[in-house]
Amino acid sequence: MKRKVGLLTFSDGRDYVNRDLVEINRRFEQAVVEALSSTEEVEVIKADRIVNKPSVAKEEALKLRDKGAQMTIFHYAVWAFPHFSVIASKFAPGPFLLFGNVNPKYPGMVAMLAAAGALEQDGTQTYRMWGDPKDPKVLKKLMAFIRAATAKNVLRGQRYGLFGGRSMGMYTAVPNVDLWNKLFGIDVEHIDQLEIIEKSKKIPDAVAERAREWLEKHAKKIHYDGKQLTPEKLQLQIKSYYAIRKMAEDLELDFIGVKAQPELTEHFVTMDVAEAFLNDPYDWDGPKEPLVCATEADSDGALTMQIFKLISNQPVLFADVRHYDSEDNFFDLCNSGQHATFFAARSYDPAVNLAKVEFYPESFYFPAGGASVRHIAAPGEVTLARLTRKDGRYVMRIIKGEFLDFGEEKNEEKARATQIEWPHAFARLKVSAEEFLSSYSSNHIHGVYGDYVEELVHFCRLSGIDFVVYA
């Protein structure tokens, strides 16, 4: 779905001056529209009129809101009366980006700075950028802000489904409901894990059997052992997946966390298959929207993942910071089956990814049995992050890095050093292991392919939370 960006262009308040500036304003405004549209990420909602009167400022701002804009760009190419921007800010959907186009013949930059000063005086939060919107560097900066601003806007009013409670004593996995509501506008729905068990019983055997056969056809290998992993247990995991998806739909949940350990993993079946495919952009029924799901009911992890998803429009990784390999200088990010299969080959074609995915019997940690979803994450530039809390305040830890591929033989050797049956992402960070381990405040970490550091920084500033960039 495209990001809806409102665009208001401001002008001179003197009628005789404004009349001579209409063509110039429209030309520079169109350059912004074309640049943003070229990304194929943005739907520009352009105001019908250039703002040259207080009444126009209010009326056009309200139109942007009514048309569903998720943020607003205030655009300046000529001198514009600053009070128009202040009036518009009371009605247009924020966050607000003040953009000064390159027009040296007219004082557009003067207008942007005058508006910025006026808005700052009345306490309105704005951000400023300037330059030619068709310049790739300028467009990149514009898109970084747009992704962050629209993500913040979309997040407000969303609902998080928390299945179960605190897992294995992890304080960092428990949500602060009041803080979530205050900072992000998120509602939290608590659901007992018994609901997963009971609703799994209502999924027809034929539905689960068809899905199992699809997995058997496309996966690299399913390691049935007749005990921990059987066709029946795999089908029960598939039923769990359907049950969770149905509850998310019925309860109108936008992202979720599932406790799993120890109740489900000891007395029912592991959630690995459900968690992996909930986070995937497809399943055995075809393409779908990923539903962010964090294992161990890690709520701040789920929130981080949802922010990543809204910013990047990608599936998001969930992992433990399992091991540091000093020989090859990388961290093995490994967690029981939680990685979406998307990461196996970084493809939106399930057949391409599943050709690299194996399903192993779960280990002694999980006596109920079931399959873990095992693969090695495809190489590439990544952005990793995690919302942590320090003395009641959020701090987002942001890390640049890359996932490595050592070749099949060495990948297997590295995976066996920890847990062969679990998925792995071999991450080399742009920070020393000593600095990272001395200050990173969680056992879990999350990430997506690509460089989204600037987007995350903007998101933190817009949300009023602290951040640390490891680079």
C-alpha positions as CSV (number, residue, x, y, z in Angstrom):
1,M,0.0,0.0,0.0
2,K,1.3,3.4,-0.9
3,R,2.2,6.1,1.6
4,K,-0.3,9.0,1.4
5,V,1.6,12.3,1.5
6,G,-0.2,15.7,1.6
7,L,1.4,18.6,-0.3
8,L,0.6,22.3,0.5
9,T,2.4,25.0,-1.5
10,F,2.5,28.4,0.1
11,S,2.6,31.8,-1.6
12,D,2.6,35.6,-1.1
13,G,-0.6,37.0,0.5
14,R,-0.8,40.0,-1.8
15,D,-3.2,39.2,-4.6
16,Y,-1.3,41.1,-7.3
17,V,1.9,39.3,-6.4
18,N,0.3,35.9,-6.0
19,R,-1.2,36.1,-9.5
20,D,2.2,36.5,-11.1
21,L,3.6,33.6,-9.0
22,V,0.9,30.9,-9.7
23,E,2.7,29.4,-12.7
24,I,6.1,29.4,-11.0
25,N,4.6,27.8,-7.9
26,R,2.9,25.1,-9.9
27,R,6.0,24.3,-11.8
28,F,8.1,23.8,-8.7
29,E,5.3,21.9,-7.0
30,Q,5.0,19.5,-10.0
31,A,8.7,18.7,-9.6
32,V,8.0,17.5,-6.0
33,V,5.0,15.5,-7.2
34,E,7.0,13.8,-10.0
35,A,10.0,13.0,-7.8
36,L,8.0,11.4,-5.0
37,S,5.8,9.5,-7.5
38,S,8.8,8.1,-9.3
39,T,9.6,6.0,-6.1
40,E,6.4,4.1,-6.6
41,E,6.1,4.2,-2.8
42,V,4.1,7.5,-2.5
43,E,0.6,8.7,-3.4
44,V,0.8,12.5,-3.4
45,I,-2.3,14.2,-2.3
46,K,-1.9,17.7,-3.7
47,A,-3.9,20.7,-2.5
48,D,-6.3,22.0,-5.0
49,R,-5.2,25.7,-4.5
50,I,-1.9,27.4,-3.7
51,V,-2.2,28.9,-0.2
52,N,-2.4,32.7,-0.4
53,K,-5.1,33.4,2.2
54,P,-5.8,32.3,5.8
55,S,-9.1,30.7,4.7
56,V,-7.3,28.8,1.9
57,A,-4.7,27.5,4.4
58,K,-7.5,26.1,6.6
59,E,-9.7,24.7,3.9
60,E,-6.9,23.0,1.9
61,A,-5.4,21.6,5.1
62,L,-8.7,20.0,6.0
63,K,-9.1,18.5,2.6
64,L,-5.7,16.7,3.0
65,R,-6.9,15.3,6.3
66,D,-10.2,14.2,4.8
67,K,-8.4,12.5,1.9
68,G,-6.4,10.4,4.3
69,A,-2.9,12.0,4.1
70,Q,-0.6,10.4,6.6
71,M,1.8,13.5,6.8
72,T,2.1,16.9,5.1
73,I,4.8,18.6,3.2
74,F,4.8,22.4,3.4
75,H,6.4,23.5,0.2
76,Y,8.1,26.8,-0.5
77,A,9.5,28.1,-3.8
78,V,8.7,31.8,-3.4
79,W,8.2,34.2,-0.5
80,A,5.1,33.1,1.5
81,F,3.5,34.8,4.4
82,P,4.5,32.6,7.5
83,H,1.1,32.8,9.2
84,F,-0.4,30.7,6.5
85,S,1.8,27.8,7.5
86,V,0.9,28.3,11.2
87,I,-2.8,28.2,10.3
88,A,-2.4,25.2,8.1
89,S,-0.6,23.3,10.8
90,K,-3.7,23.4,13.0
91,F,-5.7,21.4,10.5
92,A,-3.4,19.4,8.2
93,P,-2.3,15.9,9.2
94,G,1.2,15.8,10.8
95,P,4.0,15.2,11.0
96,F,5.1,18.2,9.0
97,L,8.1,18.5,6.7
98,L,9.1,22.0,5.5
99,F,10.7,21.7,2.1
100,G,12.4,24.6,0.3
101,N,12.8,24.1,-3.4
102,V,15.7,25.6,-5.4
103,N,14.5,28.8,-6.9
104,P,17.3,31.5,-6.5
105,K,15.2,34.1,-8.4
106,Y,12.7,34.2,-5.5
107,P,13.1,34.0,-1.7
108,G,11.7,30.5,-1.2
109,M,14.3,29.7,1.4
110,V,13.5,32.9,3.2
111,A,9.8,31.8,3.3
112,M,10.8,28.3,4.7
113,L,12.9,29.8,7.5
114,A,10.3,32.4,8.4
115,A,7.6,29.6,8.6
116,A,9.9,27.4,10.5
117,G,10.6,30.1,13.1
118,A,6.9,30.9,13.5
119,L,6.0,27.2,13.9
120,E,8.8,26.7,16.4
121,Q,7.6,29.6,18.5
122,D,4.2,28.1,18.9
123,G,5.6,24.6,19.7
124,T,4.7,22.8,16.5
125,Q,7.2,20.1,15.7
126,T,8.6,20.4,12.2
127,Y,11.5,19.2,10.1
128,R,13.3,21.1,7.3
129,M,14.8,20.0,4.0
130,W,15.8,21.9,0.9
131,G,17.2,21.3,-2.5
132,D,16.1,19.9,-5.9
133,P,13.6,17.1,-5.3
134,K,14.9,15.3,-8.4
135,D,18.4,15.1,-7.0
136,P,18.8,11.5,-5.9
137,K,20.5,12.6,-2.6
138,V,17.7,15.0,-1.8
139,L,15.0,12.5,-2.8
140,K,16.6,9.9,-0.5
141,K,16.4,12.3,2.4
142,L,12.8,13.1,1.6
143,M,11.9,9.5,1.5
144,A,13.6,8.7,4.7
145,F,11.5,11.2,6.5
146,I,8.3,10.2,4.7
147,R,8.8,6.6,5.6
148,A,9.3,7.5,9.3
149,A,6.5,10.0,9.4
150,T,3.9,7.8,7.8
151,A,5.0,4.8,9.9
152,K,4.4,6.9,13.1
153,N,1.0,8.0,11.8
154,V,-0.1,4.5,10.8
155,L,1.0,3.0,14.1
156,R,-1.3,5.2,16.0
157,G,-4.5,3.4,16.7
158,Q,-3.1,-0.1,15.9
159,R,-3.8,-3.1,18.2
160,Y,-1.3,-5.5,19.6
161,G,-2.3,-9.0,20.5
162,L,-0.4,-10.5,23.5
163,F,-0.9,-14.3,23.7
164,G,0.2,-15.4,27.2
165,G,2.3,-13.4,29.6
166,R,6.0,-13.0,30.6
167,S,8.1,-15.9,29.2
168,M,10.9,-17.4,31.3
169,G,11.4,-14.3,33.5
170,M,12.3,-11.8,30.7
171,Y,11.5,-8.3,32.0
172,T,12.6,-6.8,28.7
173,A,9.8,-8.8,26.9
174,V,6.9,-7.3,28.9
175,P,5.1,-4.2,27.5
176,N,4.6,-1.0,29.3
177,V,1.0,-0.5,28.3
178,D,0.7,3.1,29.5
179,L,3.9,4.1,27.7
180,W,2.8,2.4,24.5
181,N,-0.5,4.3,24.6
182,K,1.1,7.6,25.4
183,L,4.0,7.5,22.9
184,F,2.6,5.4,20.0
185,G,-1.2,5.3,20.5
186,I,-1.3,1.5,20.6
187,D,-4.0,-0.6,22.3
188,V,-3.0,-3.9,23.8
189,E,-5.3,-7.0,23.9
190,H,-4.4,-9.8,26.2
191,I,-5.4,-13.3,25.0
192,D,-4.9,-16.6,26.9
193,Q,-2.8,-19.2,25.0
194,L,-5.6,-21.7,25.7
195,E,-7.4,-20.0,22.8
196,I,-4.7,-21.2,20.4
197,I,-5.2,-24.8,21.6
198,E,-9.0,-24.7,21.4
199,K,-9.2,-22.9,18.1
200,S,-6.6,-25.2,16.5
201,K,-9.1,-28.1,17.1
202,K,-11.6,-26.4,14.8
203,I,-9.2,-26.3,11.8
204,P,-10.2,-29.2,9.4
205,D,-7.6,-32.0,9.0
206,A,-7.9,-31.7,5.2
207,V,-6.7,-28.0,5.3
208,A,-3.7,-28.8,7.5
209,E,-2.9,-31.9,5.4
210,R,-2.9,-29.9,2.1
211,A,-0.5,-27.3,3.7
212,R,1.8,-30.1,5.0
213,E,2.0,-31.6,1.5
214,W,2.9,-28.2,0.1
215,L,5.7,-27.9,2.6
216,E,6.9,-31.4,1.8
217,K,6.9,-30.6,-1.9
218,H,8.8,-27.3,-1.7
219,A,11.1,-27.6,1.3
220,K,14.7,-28.7,0.9
221,K,14.0,-31.4,3.5
222,I,11.7,-32.3,6.4
223,H,13.6,-34.4,8.9
224,Y,10.8,-36.6,10.3
225,D,12.0,-38.7,13.2
226,G,8.9,-40.5,14.3
227,K,8.9,-38.9,17.7
228,Q,9.6,-35.1,18.0
229,L,8.6,-34.4,14.4
230,T,5.9,-36.4,12.8
231,P,3.4,-35.5,10.0
232,E,0.7,-35.2,12.7
233,K,2.8,-32.7,14.8
234,L,3.6,-30.6,11.7
235,Q,-0.1,-30.5,10.9
236,L,-0.9,-29.4,14.4
237,Q,1.6,-26.6,14.0
238,I,-0.1,-25.6,10.8
239,K,-3.5,-25.6,12.6
240,S,-2.0,-23.3,15.2
241,Y,-1.0,-20.9,12.4
242,Y,-4.5,-20.8,11.1
243,A,-5.9,-20.4,14.6
244,I,-3.7,-17.4,15.3
245,R,-4.4,-15.8,12.0
246,K,-8.2,-16.2,12.5
247,M,-8.0,-14.6,16.0
248,A,-5.9,-11.7,14.7
249,E,-8.6,-11.1,12.0
250,D,-11.5,-11.4,14.4
251,L,-9.9,-9.3,17.1
252,E,-8.6,-6.8,14.6
253,L,-5.0,-7.2,15.7
254,D,-2.2,-5.5,13.7
255,F,0.8,-7.3,15.2
256,I,1.2,-10.0,17.9
257,G,3.4,-11.8,20.4
258,V,3.1,-15.4,21.5
259,K,4.6,-16.6,24.8
260,A,4.8,-20.3,23.8
261,Q,7.4,-21.2,26.4
262,P,6.9,-23.2,28.5
263,E,3.2,-24.1,28.3
264,L,2.8,-24.7,24.6
265,T,6.3,-26.1,24.1
266,E,5.8,-28.6,26.9
267,H,2.2,-29.6,26.5
268,F,1.0,-28.8,23.0
269,V,3.4,-28.2,20.2
270,T,6.0,-25.5,19.3
271,M,5.0,-22.3,17.6
272,D,8.0,-22.2,15.2
273,V,6.1,-22.9,12.0
274,A,3.3,-20.5,12.9
275,E,5.7,-17.7,13.9
276,A,7.8,-18.1,10.8
277,F,4.9,-18.1,8.3
278,L,3.0,-15.3,10.1
279,N,6.1,-13.1,9.4
280,D,6.4,-14.3,5.8
281,P,4.9,-12.5,2.8
282,Y,3.2,-15.7,1.7
283,D,2.1,-19.2,2.9
284,W,0.8,-22.3,1.2
285,D,-2.4,-20.4,0.2
286,G,-0.5,-17.8,-1.7
287,P,0.8,-14.2,-1.2
288,K,-0.3,-12.3,1.9
289,E,0.5,-9.4,4.1
290,P,3.1,-10.4,6.8
291,L,1.7,-10.3,10.3
292,V,4.5,-9.4,12.7
293,C,4.7,-12.0,15.4
294,A,7.3,-12.1,18.1
295,T,8.1,-15.3,20.0
296,E,8.4,-15.5,23.8
297,A,5.7,-12.7,23.9
298,D,8.5,-10.2,23.4
299,S,6.3,-7.1,23.1
300,D,9.1,-4.5,22.7
301,G,10.5,-6.8,20.1
302,A,7.1,-7.0,18.3
303,L,6.8,-3.2,18.4
304,T,10.3,-2.8,17.0
305,M,9.4,-5.3,14.2
306,Q,6.2,-3.4,13.5
307,I,8.0,-0.2,13.2
308,F,10.5,-1.8,10.8
309,K,7.7,-3.3,8.7
310,L,5.9,0.0,8.4
311,I,9.1,1.8,7.4
312,S,10.5,-0.7,5.0
313,N,7.5,-2.7,3.7
314,Q,9.5,-5.9,4.3
315,P,9.4,-9.0,6.4
316,V,11.3,-8.5,9.7
317,L,13.8,-10.7,11.4
318,F,13.5,-11.8,15.1
319,A,16.6,-13.4,16.6
320,D,18.6,-14.1,19.7
321,V,22.1,-12.6,19.9
322,R,23.4,-16.1,20.3
323,H,27.2,-16.2,19.8
324,Y,30.1,-14.1,18.8
325,D,32.6,-15.8,16.4
326,S,35.9,-14.0,17.0
327,E,37.7,-15.8,14.2
328,D,35.5,-14.4,11.5
329,N,34.2,-11.4,13.4
330,F,30.4,-12.0,13.3
331,F,27.5,-12.6,15.6
332,D,25.3,-15.7,15.0
333,L,21.8,-14.4,15.3
334,C,19.9,-17.5,16.0
335,N,16.5,-18.3,17.6
336,S,14.2,-21.3,17.6
337,G,12.6,-21.3,14.2
338,Q,11.4,-17.7,14.4
339,H,13.0,-16.4,11.3
340,A,10.6,-15.9,8.4
341,T,11.5,-18.2,5.4
342,F,11.8,-15.0,3.3
343,F,15.3,-14.6,4.8
344,A,16.6,-17.9,3.3
345,A,16.9,-16.3,-0.2
346,R,15.5,-12.8,0.2
347,S,12.8,-13.7,-2.3
348,Y,9.0,-13.1,-2.5
349,D,8.7,-16.4,-4.3
350,P,8.2,-19.1,-1.7
351,A,9.7,-21.8,-3.9
352,V,13.0,-20.0,-4.1
353,N,13.2,-19.6,-0.4
354,L,11.9,-23.0,0.7
355,A,14.5,-24.7,-1.6
356,K,16.9,-23.6,1.1
357,V,14.7,-24.3,4.2
358,E,14.8,-27.5,6.2
359,F,12.4,-28.5,9.0
360,Y,14.2,-30.2,11.9
361,P,12.7,-32.0,15.0
362,E,12.8,-29.6,18.0
363,S,15.4,-30.2,20.6
364,F,15.3,-31.0,24.3
365,Y,14.2,-27.5,25.1
366,F,10.7,-28.4,23.7
367,P,9.4,-31.7,24.8
368,A,6.1,-31.3,23.1
369,G,7.9,-31.5,19.8
370,G,7.2,-30.1,16.3
371,A,9.4,-28.6,13.6
372,S,11.9,-25.8,13.7
373,V,12.2,-23.8,10.5
374,R,15.9,-23.9,9.7
375,H,17.9,-21.9,7.1
376,I,20.8,-19.5,6.7
377,A,19.9,-15.9,6.0
378,A,20.9,-14.6,2.6
379,P,23.8,-12.1,2.5
380,G,23.3,-8.4,2.2
381,E,23.4,-5.0,3.9
382,V,21.1,-4.9,6.9
383,T,19.8,-2.5,9.5
384,L,19.3,-4.0,13.0
385,A,17.5,-2.4,15.9
386,R,15.7,-2.9,19.2
387,L,13.6,-0.7,21.4
388,T,15.0,-0.9,25.0
389,R,14.0,0.9,28.2
390,K,16.3,2.7,30.5
391,D,14.9,4.0,33.8
392,G,11.4,4.3,32.3
393,R,12.4,5.9,29.0
394,Y,12.7,4.2,25.6
395,V,16.0,4.0,23.9
396,M,16.2,2.6,20.4
397,R,19.5,0.8,19.7
398,I,20.3,1.0,15.9
399,I,23.1,-1.0,14.3
400,K,24.4,-1.1,10.8
401,G,25.7,-4.4,9.5
402,E,25.6,-7.1,6.9
403,F,24.6,-10.7,6.7
404,L,27.4,-13.0,5.5
405,D,27.5,-16.1,3.4
406,F,30.6,-18.3,3.9
407,G,29.6,-20.9,1.3
408,E,27.5,-24.0,2.0
409,E,30.2,-26.1,3.7
410,K,31.5,-23.3,6.1
411,N,27.9,-22.2,6.8
412,E,27.1,-25.6,8.0
413,E,30.2,-25.7,10.2
414,K,29.3,-22.3,11.7
415,A,25.7,-23.4,12.3
416,R,26.8,-26.6,14.0
417,A,28.8,-24.6,16.5
418,T,25.6,-23.5,18.1
419,Q,22.3,-25.2,17.0
420,I,22.1,-27.0,13.7
421,E,18.3,-27.3,13.7
422,W,17.6,-23.6,14.2
423,P,17.8,-20.7,11.7
424,H,20.9,-18.5,11.5
425,A,21.9,-15.0,10.3
426,F,25.6,-14.5,10.4
427,A,25.8,-10.7,11.1
428,R,29.0,-8.6,10.9
429,L,28.2,-5.3,12.7
430,K,29.7,-1.9,12.0
431,V,30.7,-1.7,15.7
432,S,33.1,-3.7,17.8
433,A,31.9,-6.7,19.7
434,E,33.1,-5.2,22.9
435,E,31.2,-1.9,22.4
436,F,28.1,-3.7,21.3
437,L,28.0,-6.3,24.2
438,S,28.9,-3.6,26.7
439,S,25.9,-1.4,25.9
440,Y,23.2,-3.4,24.0
441,S,20.3,-4.0,26.4
442,S,18.5,-7.1,25.2
443,N,19.0,-10.7,24.3
444,H,16.8,-10.2,21.2
445,I,17.5,-8.3,18.0
446,H,15.5,-7.4,14.9
447,G,16.2,-6.2,11.4
448,V,15.6,-5.8,7.7
449,Y,17.7,-5.7,4.5
450,G,18.9,-2.3,3.4
451,D,19.9,0.9,5.1
452,Y,17.1,2.3,7.2
453,V,19.2,4.1,9.9
454,E,18.0,7.6,8.9
455,E,14.4,6.5,8.9
456,L,14.7,5.0,12.4
457,V,16.4,8.2,13.7
458,H,13.5,10.3,12.2
459,F,11.0,8.0,13.8
460,C,12.6,8.3,17.2
461,R,12.8,12.1,17.0
462,L,9.1,12.3,15.9
463,S,8.1,10.0,18.8
464,G,10.2,11.8,21.4
465,I,12.3,8.8,22.3
466,D,16.1,8.5,22.7
467,F,18.3,6.5,20.3
468,V,21.8,5.3,19.9
469,V,23.4,4.5,16.5
470,Y,26.2,2.0,16.5
471,A,28.4,2.7,13.5
